[in-house]
Structure formats: C-alpha cells, structure tokens
Amino acid sequence: MTNTRILMPRLMAALCFGLFAGAMALDGFEPPKTFASDLRQGIWYGFQFGLPLFVGGICLVGKRWSAMVGVMYGTIGLALDIATFVQSVTGGTDSGHFVGLVILTAFFNFLLIVIGGRQVLTV
C-alpha cells in the first residue's frame, strides 16, 4: 500500500513532464502562430507549456486531491488530442511525425486519467 502511494504520484508527474516534452516537440512541427495580442499568446503558451509542469509539480506533492487534478488535466488534454488527430487525418496536411506525436501525447493523457483515477479510487 505504501509503495503504491509513493509510486503513483511520481508516475503521474513523469507523464506530465512527458506531456510538456511532447508539447515542445509539437510546437516545433507547427508553423509559427500569429496571435491578436500578447495576452492571448501568453495564455496559450501558459496552457500548452506551463500547465503540464504545474500539474506535474502538484502530483509530486502527493496529496489525494492532486490525483484528481491530474485526471481533469488529462481529460482536457485527451479531448484536445483527439480533436487534433481527427483534424490532421481528415485534412491530410500534417506530417506523419506530427500525427505520431499527437497519438503519443493522447496515450500519455489516457494513462494520466487511468492512473490518477485508480489513485483516487483506491487511496
């Protein structure tokens, strides 16, 4: 029981940091974005890069509620990854590497939901 309570938050944090790395890689594949204002650009980059690091840090705290934060973040991320995947496949303009990274981040988000949900239900 104690081993699970230590391992699960660390695994969730590792997945969040993997999502950060995936976001960095995906940003490299896309053409530069143009934003209407610096505020919108800051909000988008904060969501894309800052939030996975923040959620990963919260998961390392190891409180019971941190697992639910990971589940909520993973759910939103998985929905965005599915939408991006569908748009990439139907549009046919994205490279195979881009689609592969989207699938990888979707898998990380799915694992975040499963592991966090298990932690919430068993602890």
DSSP file (Angstrom, degrees, kcal/mol; ACC not computed):
  #  RESIDUE AA STRUCTURE BP1 BP2  ACC     N-H-->O    O-->H-N    N-H-->O    O-->H-N    TCO  KAPPA ALPHA  PHI   PSI    X-CA   Y-CA   Z-CA
    1    1 A M     >        0   0    0      0, 0.0     4,-1.9     0, 0.0     5,-0.1   0.000 360.0 360.0 360.0 -45.5    0.0    0.0    0.0
    2    2 A T  H  >  +     0   0    0      1,-0.2     4,-1.3     2,-0.2     5,-0.2   0.886 360.0  54.6 -66.1 -38.3    2.7    2.5    0.9
    3    3 A N  H  > S+     0   0    0      1,-0.2     4,-2.5     2,-0.2     3,-0.2   0.892 108.5  49.0 -62.6 -39.3    4.7    1.6   -2.2
    4    4 A T  H  > S+     0   0    0      1,-0.2     4,-2.3     2,-0.2    -1,-0.2   0.884 106.9  55.3 -66.9 -38.9    1.6    2.4   -4.4
    5    5 A R  H  < S+     0   0    0     -4,-1.9    -1,-0.2     1,-0.2    -2,-0.2   0.770 115.4  39.2 -66.3 -24.8    1.1    5.7   -2.6
    6    6 A I  H  X S+     0   0    0     -4,-1.3     4,-1.0    -3,-0.2    -2,-0.2   0.842 117.2  47.7 -89.6 -39.4    4.6    6.8   -3.5
    7    7 A L  H  X S+     0   0    0     -4,-2.5     4,-2.5    -5,-0.2     5,-0.2   0.897 103.5  58.8 -72.5 -42.1    4.8    5.3   -7.0
    8    8 A M  H  X S+     0   0    0     -4,-2.3     4,-2.6     1,-0.2     5,-0.2   0.925 106.2  45.6 -60.1 -50.1    1.5    6.7   -8.4
    9    9 A P  H  > S+     0   0    0      0, 0.0     4,-2.4     0, 0.0    -1,-0.2   0.890 114.3  49.8 -62.6 -35.6    2.2   10.4   -7.9
   10   10 A R  H  X S+     0   0    0     -4,-1.0     4,-2.3     2,-0.2    -2,-0.2   0.900 111.2  48.7 -67.6 -39.0    5.7   10.1   -9.3
   11   11 A L  H  X S+     0   0    0     -4,-2.5     4,-2.1     2,-0.2    -1,-0.2   0.905 111.6  49.5 -66.4 -40.8    4.4    8.2  -12.3
   12   12 A M  H  X S+     0   0    0     -4,-2.6     4,-2.2    -5,-0.2    -2,-0.2   0.903 111.0  49.8 -63.9 -40.5    1.7   10.9  -12.9
   13   13 A A  H  X S+     0   0    0     -4,-2.4     4,-2.4     2,-0.2    -2,-0.2   0.900 109.0  52.1 -64.7 -40.1    4.4   13.6  -12.6
   14   14 A A  H  X S+     0   0    0     -4,-2.3     4,-2.0     1,-0.2    -1,-0.2   0.892 109.1  50.3 -63.3 -38.8    6.6   11.8  -15.1
   15   15 A L  H  X S+     0   0    0     -4,-2.1     4,-2.1     2,-0.2    -1,-0.2   0.902 109.9  50.6 -64.7 -40.6    3.6   11.6  -17.5
   16   16 A C  H  X S+     0   0    0     -4,-2.2     4,-1.9     2,-0.2    -2,-0.2   0.906 110.7  48.1 -63.7 -41.3    3.0   15.4  -17.1
   17   17 A F  H  X S+     0   0    0     -4,-2.4     4,-2.1     2,-0.2    -1,-0.2   0.849 110.0  53.2 -68.7 -32.5    6.7   16.1  -17.8
   18   18 A G  H  X S+     0   0    0     -4,-2.0     4,-2.4     2,-0.2    -2,-0.2   0.865 106.8  52.6 -65.2 -36.8    6.4   13.8  -20.8
   19   19 A L  H  X S+     0   0    0     -4,-2.1     4,-2.3     2,-0.2    -2,-0.2   0.869 107.1  52.5 -66.1 -36.5    3.4   15.9  -22.0
   20   20 A F  H  X S+     0   0    0     -4,-1.9     4,-2.2     2,-0.2    -2,-0.2   0.936 110.4  47.2 -61.8 -46.6    5.5   19.0  -21.6
   21   21 A A  H  X S+     0   0    0     -4,-2.1     4,-2.2     1,-0.2    -2,-0.2   0.891 111.7  51.3 -63.0 -39.1    8.2   17.5  -23.8
   22   22 A G  H  X S+     0   0    0     -4,-2.4     4,-2.8     2,-0.2    -1,-0.2   0.888 108.3  51.4 -64.1 -39.4    5.5   16.4  -26.3
   23   23 A A  H  X S+     0   0    0     -4,-2.3     4,-2.2     2,-0.2    -2,-0.2   0.893 109.5  50.6 -64.8 -39.0    4.1   19.9  -26.4
   24   24 A M  H  X S+     0   0    0     -4,-2.2     4,-1.1     2,-0.2    -2,-0.2   0.918 113.0  45.8 -63.9 -42.5    7.6   21.3  -27.1
   25   25 A A  H  X S+     0   0    0     -4,-2.2     4,-0.9     1,-0.2     3,-0.3   0.908 112.4  50.3 -67.7 -41.7    8.1   18.8  -29.9
   26   26 A L  H >X S+     0   0    0     -4,-2.8     4,-1.4     1,-0.2     3,-0.6   0.872 106.0  56.3 -64.6 -35.8    4.7   19.5  -31.4
   27   27 A D  H 3< S+     0   0    0     -4,-2.2    -1,-0.2     1,-0.2    -2,-0.2   0.821 102.6  56.8 -65.6 -29.5    5.3   23.2  -31.3
   28   28 A G  H 3< S+     0   0    0     -4,-1.1    -1,-0.2    -3,-0.3    -2,-0.2   0.774 105.7  50.4 -71.4 -26.2    8.4   22.7  -33.4
   29   29 A F  H << S+     0   0    0     -4,-0.9    -2,-0.2    -3,-0.6    -1,-0.2   0.802  97.8  78.7 -80.5 -30.0    6.4   21.0  -36.2
   30   30 A E  S  < S-     0   0    0     -4,-1.4     3,-0.1     1,-0.1    64,-0.0  -0.445  88.8-107.1 -81.0 150.5    3.8   23.6  -36.5
   31   31 A P        -     0   0    0      0, 0.0    -1,-0.1     0, 0.0    -2,-0.1  -0.401  56.5 -76.6 -67.6 155.8    4.3   26.9  -38.4
   32   32 A P        -     0   0    0      0, 0.0     2,-0.2     0, 0.0    -4,-0.0  -0.263  52.6-127.8 -56.5 136.6    4.7   30.0  -36.2
   33   33 A K        -     0   0    0     -3,-0.1     2,-0.5     8,-0.0     8,-0.0  -0.567  10.4-143.7 -86.1 148.6    1.4   31.1  -34.8
   34   34 A T        -     0   0    0     -2,-0.2     2,-0.3     7,-0.0     3,-0.0  -0.965  18.2-163.2-111.4 130.1    0.1   34.7  -35.1
   35   35 A F        -     0   0    0     -2,-0.5     3,-0.1     1,-0.1     4,-0.0  -0.827  26.3-131.2-113.5 150.0   -1.9   36.0  -32.1
   36   36 A A  S    S+     0   0    0     -2,-0.3     2,-0.3     1,-0.1    -1,-0.1   0.811  91.2   4.2 -67.9 -29.7   -4.1   39.0  -31.9
   37   37 A S  S  > S-     0   0    0      1,-0.1     4,-1.7    -3,-0.0    -1,-0.1  -0.971  71.0-112.1-150.4 163.4   -2.4   40.2  -28.8
   38   38 A D  H  > S+     0   0    0     -2,-0.3     4,-2.5     1,-0.2     5,-0.2   0.818 115.6  60.2 -66.1 -30.7    0.5   39.3  -26.5
   39   39 A L  H  > S+     0   0    0      2,-0.2     4,-2.3     1,-0.2    -1,-0.2   0.927 105.0  46.8 -63.7 -45.3   -2.0   38.4  -23.8
   40   40 A R  H  > S+     0   0    0      1,-0.2     4,-2.4     2,-0.2    -1,-0.2   0.889 112.2  51.1 -63.8 -38.6   -3.6   35.7  -25.9
   41   41 A Q  H  X S+     0   0    0     -4,-1.7     4,-2.6     2,-0.2     5,-0.3   0.918 110.7  48.6 -64.6 -42.5   -0.1   34.4  -26.8
   42   42 A G  H  X S+     0   0    0     -4,-2.5     4,-2.1     1,-0.2    -2,-0.2   0.883 111.5  49.6 -64.5 -39.1    0.8   34.3  -23.1
   43   43 A I  H  X S+     0   0    0     -4,-2.3     4,-2.2     2,-0.2    -2,-0.2   0.927 112.7  47.1 -65.7 -44.3   -2.4   32.4  -22.2
   44   44 A W  H  X S+     0   0    0     -4,-2.4     4,-2.8     2,-0.2    -2,-0.2   0.939 115.1  44.3 -64.1 -47.1   -1.9   29.9  -25.0
   45   45 A Y  H  X>S+     0   0    0     -4,-2.6     4,-2.8     1,-0.2     5,-1.1   0.852 111.8  54.5 -68.6 -32.2    1.8   29.2  -24.1
   46   46 A G  I  <>S+     0   0    0     -4,-2.1     5,-2.0    -5,-0.3     4,-0.4   0.913 112.9  42.7 -63.6 -41.7    0.9   29.1  -20.4
   47   47 A F  I  <5S+     0   0    0     -4,-2.2    -2,-0.2     3,-0.2    -1,-0.2   0.909 119.2  43.8 -68.7 -42.3   -1.7   26.4  -21.1
   48   48 A Q  I  <5S+     0   0    0     -4,-2.8    -2,-0.2    -5,-0.2    -3,-0.2   0.886 134.4  10.2 -74.2 -39.6    0.5   24.5  -23.5
   49   49 A F  I  X5S+     0   0    0     -4,-2.8     4,-0.9    -5,-0.2    -3,-0.2   0.805 127.4  47.3-110.6 -40.7    3.8   24.5  -21.6
   50   50 A G  I  ><S+     0   0    0     -5,-1.1     4,-2.4    -4,-0.4    -3,-0.2   0.880 103.8  59.2 -74.8 -38.6    3.2   25.8  -18.1
   51   51 A L  H  ><S+     0   0    0     -5,-2.0     4,-3.0     1,-0.2     5,-0.3   0.894 102.6  50.9 -63.9 -42.1    0.2   23.8  -17.1
   52   52 A P  H  > S+     0   0    0      0, 0.0     4,-2.4     0, 0.0    -1,-0.2   0.909 113.2  47.1 -61.6 -37.9    1.8   20.3  -17.6
   53   53 A L  H  X S+     0   0    0     -4,-0.9     4,-2.1     2,-0.2    -2,-0.2   0.905 113.6  48.4 -67.2 -39.8    4.7   21.4  -15.4
   54   54 A F  H  X S+     0   0    0     -4,-2.4     4,-2.2     2,-0.2    -1,-0.2   0.929 113.4  45.9 -64.6 -46.5    2.3   22.9  -12.8
   55   55 A V  H  X S+     0   0    0     -4,-3.0     4,-2.4     1,-0.2    -2,-0.2   0.892 111.6  52.8 -65.7 -39.2    0.2   19.7  -12.7
   56   56 A G  H  X S+     0   0    0     -4,-2.4     4,-1.5    -5,-0.3    -1,-0.2   0.900 109.6  48.9 -61.6 -40.6    3.3   17.5  -12.5
   57   57 A G  H  X S+     0   0    0     -4,-2.1     4,-0.8     2,-0.2    -2,-0.2   0.890 110.1  50.9 -65.1 -39.2    4.5   19.6   -9.6
   58   58 A I  H >X S+     0   0    0     -4,-2.2     3,-0.8     1,-0.2     4,-0.7   0.895 107.6  53.5 -65.1 -38.7    1.2   19.2   -7.9
   59   59 A C  H >< S+     0   0    0     -4,-2.4     3,-0.7     1,-0.2    -1,-0.2   0.850 102.4  58.3 -64.7 -32.9    1.2   15.5   -8.4
   60   60 A L  H 3< S+     0   0    0     -4,-1.5    -1,-0.2     1,-0.2    -2,-0.2   0.750  91.5  70.1 -68.4 -21.9    4.7   15.3   -6.7
   61   61 A V  H << S-     0   0    0     -4,-0.8    -1,-0.2    -3,-0.8    -2,-0.2   0.886  95.4-146.7 -60.8 -37.4    3.1   16.9   -3.6
   62   62 A G    <<  +     0   0    0     -4,-0.7    -3,-0.1    -3,-0.7    -2,-0.1   0.560  41.9 147.2  85.2   8.8    1.3   13.5   -3.2
   63   63 A K    >>  -     0   0    0     -5,-0.5     3,-0.8     1,-0.1     4,-0.6  -0.398  59.5-115.4 -72.0 157.7   -2.0   14.8   -1.7
   64   64 A R  H >> S+     0   0    0      1,-0.3     3,-1.0     2,-0.2     4,-0.7   0.878 114.3  55.7 -63.4 -37.8   -5.1   12.9   -2.6
   65   65 A W  H 3> S+     0   0    0      1,-0.2     4,-1.6     2,-0.2    -1,-0.3   0.726  92.4  71.9 -68.8 -20.6   -6.6   15.8   -4.4
   66   66 A S  H <> S+     0   0    0     -3,-0.8     4,-1.9     1,-0.2    -1,-0.2   0.827  91.7  57.7 -66.5 -29.3   -3.6   16.1   -6.7
   67   67 A A  H <X S+     0   0    0     -3,-1.0     4,-2.1    -4,-0.6    -1,-0.2   0.891 104.9  50.6 -65.3 -37.9   -4.6   12.9   -8.5
   68   68 A M  H  X S+     0   0    0     -4,-0.7     4,-2.5     2,-0.2    -2,-0.2   0.864 106.3  54.7 -69.0 -34.5   -7.9   14.5   -9.3
   69   69 A V  H  X S+     0   0    0     -4,-1.6     4,-2.5     1,-0.2    -1,-0.2   0.920 109.0  49.0 -61.5 -42.8   -6.1   17.5  -10.8
   70   70 A G  H  X S+     0   0    0     -4,-1.9     4,-2.6     2,-0.2    -2,-0.2   0.884 109.9  51.0 -63.2 -39.3   -4.2   15.1  -13.0
   71   71 A V  H  X S+     0   0    0     -4,-2.1     4,-2.2     2,-0.2    -2,-0.2   0.924 111.1  47.8 -64.7 -44.2   -7.3   13.4  -14.1
   72   72 A M  H  X S+     0   0    0     -4,-2.5     4,-2.0     2,-0.2    -2,-0.2   0.928 114.0  46.6 -63.6 -44.1   -9.0   16.7  -15.0
   73   73 A Y  H  X S+     0   0    0     -4,-2.5     4,-2.7     1,-0.2    -2,-0.2   0.918 112.5  50.4 -63.7 -42.8   -5.9   17.9  -16.9
   74   74 A G  H  X S+     0   0    0     -4,-2.6     4,-2.6     1,-0.2    -1,-0.2   0.863 108.2  53.1 -63.2 -36.2   -5.6   14.5  -18.7
   75   75 A T  H  X S+     0   0    0     -4,-2.2     4,-2.1     2,-0.2    -1,-0.2   0.930 112.4  43.3 -65.6 -45.8   -9.3   14.6  -19.7
   76   76 A I  H  X S+     0   0    0     -4,-2.0     4,-2.2     1,-0.2    -2,-0.2   0.926 115.7  49.3 -65.0 -43.9   -9.0   18.0  -21.3
   77   77 A G  H  X S+     0   0    0     -4,-2.7     4,-2.4     1,-0.2    -2,-0.2   0.890 110.0  50.6 -63.4 -39.9   -5.7   17.1  -22.9
   78   78 A L  H  X S+     0   0    0     -4,-2.6     4,-2.6     2,-0.2    -1,-0.2   0.905 109.3  51.2 -65.9 -40.4   -7.1   13.9  -24.4
   79   79 A A  H  X S+     0   0    0     -4,-2.1     4,-2.1     1,-0.2    -2,-0.2   0.916 112.3  46.6 -61.7 -42.3  -10.1   15.7  -25.8
   80   80 A L  H  X S+     0   0    0     -4,-2.2     4,-2.4     2,-0.2    -2,-0.2   0.884 112.1  50.8 -67.5 -37.5   -7.8   18.2  -27.5
   81   81 A D  H  X S+     0   0    0     -4,-2.4     4,-2.6     2,-0.2    -2,-0.2   0.900 109.9  49.3 -66.9 -40.0   -5.5   15.5  -28.8
   82   82 A I  H  X S+     0   0    0     -4,-2.6     4,-2.6     2,-0.2     5,-0.2   0.925 112.2  48.4 -64.3 -43.2   -8.5   13.6  -30.3
   83   83 A A  H  X S+     0   0    0     -4,-2.1     4,-2.2     1,-0.2    -2,-0.2   0.908 113.1  47.8 -63.1 -41.2   -9.7   16.8  -32.0
   84   84 A T  H  X S+     0   0    0     -4,-2.4     4,-2.5     2,-0.2    -2,-0.2   0.904 111.7  50.5 -65.6 -40.9   -6.2   17.5  -33.3
   85   85 A F  H  X S+     0   0    0     -4,-2.6     4,-2.6     2,-0.2     5,-0.2   0.933 111.2  47.4 -62.1 -47.1   -5.9   13.9  -34.6
   86   86 A V  H  X S+     0   0    0     -4,-2.6     4,-2.6     1,-0.2     5,-0.3   0.914 113.6  48.2 -62.6 -42.8   -9.2   14.0  -36.4
   87   87 A Q  H  X S+     0   0    0     -4,-2.2     4,-2.1    -5,-0.2     5,-0.3   0.896 112.9  48.7 -64.9 -39.3   -8.4   17.3  -38.0
   88   88 A S  H  X S+     0   0    0     -4,-2.5     4,-2.0     2,-0.2     6,-0.5   0.903 114.6  44.3 -67.3 -41.2   -4.9   16.1  -39.0
   89   89 A V  H  < S+     0   0    0     -4,-2.6    -2,-0.2     2,-0.2    -1,-0.2   0.914 118.1  42.1 -72.3 -42.0   -6.3   12.9  -40.6
   90   90 A T  H  < S+     0   0    0     -4,-2.6    -2,-0.2    -5,-0.2    -1,-0.2   0.845 118.5  45.7 -74.9 -32.3   -9.2   14.5  -42.4
   91   91 A G  H  < S-     0   0    0     -4,-2.1    -2,-0.2    -5,-0.3    -1,-0.2   0.856  87.0-157.4 -77.7 -35.1   -7.2   17.5  -43.6
   92   92 A G     <  +     0   0    0     -4,-2.0    -3,-0.1    -5,-0.3    -4,-0.1   0.649  60.7 108.1  69.7  16.3   -4.2   15.4  -44.7
   93   93 A T        +     0   0    0     -5,-0.3     2,-0.2     2,-0.1    -4,-0.1   0.616  54.3  87.5-100.2 -13.5   -1.8   18.4  -44.4
   94   94 A D  S    S-     0   0    0     -6,-0.5   -64,-0.0     1,-0.1     2,-0.0  -0.546  78.9-111.2 -89.7 153.0    0.2   17.3  -41.4
   95   95 A S     >  -     0   0    0     -2,-0.2     4,-2.0     1,-0.1     5,-0.2  -0.279  25.4-111.8 -76.4 164.8    3.2   15.1  -41.5
   96   96 A G  H  > S+     0   0    0      1,-0.2     4,-2.4     2,-0.2     5,-0.1   0.836 117.8  56.5 -64.7 -33.8    3.4   11.6  -40.1
   97   97 A H  H  > S+     0   0    0      2,-0.2     4,-2.3     1,-0.2    -1,-0.2   0.902 106.4  49.9 -65.2 -40.4    5.7   12.7  -37.3
   98   98 A F  H  > S+     0   0    0      2,-0.2     4,-2.0     1,-0.2    -2,-0.2   0.935 112.3  46.5 -63.1 -46.7    3.2   15.3  -36.2
   99   99 A V  H  X S+     0   0    0     -4,-2.0     4,-2.3     1,-0.2    -2,-0.2   0.885 110.9  53.7 -64.3 -38.4    0.3   12.7  -36.1
  100  100 A G  H  X S+     0   0    0     -4,-2.4     4,-2.2     1,-0.2    -1,-0.2   0.901 108.5  48.5 -62.4 -41.5    2.6   10.3  -34.3
  101  101 A L  H  X S+     0   0    0     -4,-2.3     4,-2.6     2,-0.2     5,-0.2   0.868 109.4  53.0 -66.9 -35.6    3.4   12.8  -31.6
  102  102 A V  H  X S+     0   0    0     -4,-2.0     4,-2.2     2,-0.2    -2,-0.2   0.918 109.8  48.4 -64.2 -42.2   -0.3   13.6  -31.2
  103  103 A I  H  X S+     0   0    0     -4,-2.3     4,-2.1     2,-0.2    -2,-0.2   0.902 111.4  51.0 -63.7 -40.5   -1.0    9.9  -30.7
  104  104 A L  H  X S+     0   0    0     -4,-2.2     4,-2.3     2,-0.2    -2,-0.2   0.924 111.5  45.6 -64.1 -45.1    1.8    9.7  -28.1
  105  105 A T  H  X S+     0   0    0     -4,-2.6     4,-2.4     1,-0.2    -1,-0.2   0.857 110.7  54.4 -68.4 -32.4    0.5   12.7  -26.1
  106  106 A A  H  X S+     0   0    0     -4,-2.2     4,-2.4    -5,-0.2    -1,-0.2   0.901 108.7  49.3 -64.1 -39.7   -3.0   11.3  -26.3
  107  107 A F  H  X S+     0   0    0     -4,-2.1     4,-2.6     2,-0.2    -2,-0.2   0.909 110.2  50.3 -65.4 -41.9   -1.7    8.0  -24.9
  108  108 A F  H  X S+     0   0    0     -4,-2.3     4,-2.2     2,-0.2    -2,-0.2   0.917 111.5  48.5 -61.3 -43.0    0.1    9.9  -22.1
  109  109 A N  H  X S+     0   0    0     -4,-2.4     4,-2.0     2,-0.2    -2,-0.2   0.903 110.5  51.3 -64.3 -40.5   -3.1   11.8  -21.3
  110  110 A F  H  X S+     0   0    0     -4,-2.4     4,-2.5     1,-0.2    -2,-0.2   0.929 110.7  48.1 -61.1 -45.5   -5.1    8.5  -21.3
  111  111 A L  H  X S+     0   0    0     -4,-2.6     4,-3.0     1,-0.2     5,-0.4   0.874 108.2  55.6 -63.5 -36.3   -2.5    7.0  -18.9
  112  112 A L  H  X S+     0   0    0     -4,-2.2     4,-2.1     1,-0.2     5,-0.3   0.904 109.8  46.3 -61.4 -41.4   -2.8   10.1  -16.7
  113  113 A I  H  X S+     0   0    0     -4,-2.0     4,-2.5     2,-0.2    -2,-0.2   0.935 115.9  44.9 -65.3 -46.8   -6.6    9.6  -16.5
  114  114 A V  H  X S+     0   0    0     -4,-2.5     4,-2.3     2,-0.2    -2,-0.2   0.940 117.8  41.8 -66.0 -48.5   -6.3    5.9  -15.7
  115  115 A I  H  X S+     0   0    0     -4,-3.0     4,-2.2     2,-0.2    -1,-0.2   0.920 117.7  46.9 -68.0 -43.6   -3.5    6.1  -13.1
  116  116 A G  H  X S+     0   0    0     -4,-2.1     4,-2.4    -5,-0.4    -1,-0.2   0.908 112.3  50.4 -64.2 -41.3   -5.0    9.2  -11.4
  117  117 A G  H  X S+     0   0    0     -4,-2.5     4,-2.2    -5,-0.3    -2,-0.2   0.896 110.3  49.8 -63.0 -40.5   -8.5    7.6  -11.4
  118  118 A R  H  X S+     0   0    0     -4,-2.3     4,-2.0    -5,-0.2     5,-0.2   0.903 110.7  50.0 -64.1 -39.6   -7.1    4.5   -9.8
  119  119 A Q  H  X S+     0   0    0     -4,-2.2     4,-1.9     1,-0.2    -2,-0.2   0.907 110.8  49.1 -65.7 -40.5   -5.3    6.5   -7.2
  120  120 A V  H  < S+     0   0    0     -4,-2.4    -1,-0.2     1,-0.2    -2,-0.2   0.906 115.7  43.7 -63.7 -41.0   -8.4    8.5   -6.4
  121  121 A L  H  < S+     0   0    0     -4,-2.2    -1,-0.2    -5,-0.2    -2,-0.2   0.752 120.1  38.6 -79.3 -25.0  -10.5    5.3   -6.0
  122  122 A T  H  <        0   0    0     -4,-2.0    -2,-0.2    -5,-0.2    -1,-0.2   0.708 360.0 360.0-101.1 -21.0   -8.0    3.2   -4.0
  123  123 A V     <        0   0    0     -4,-1.9    -1,-0.1    -5,-0.2    -2,-0.1   0.479 360.0 360.0 -89.2 360.0   -6.4    5.7   -1.6
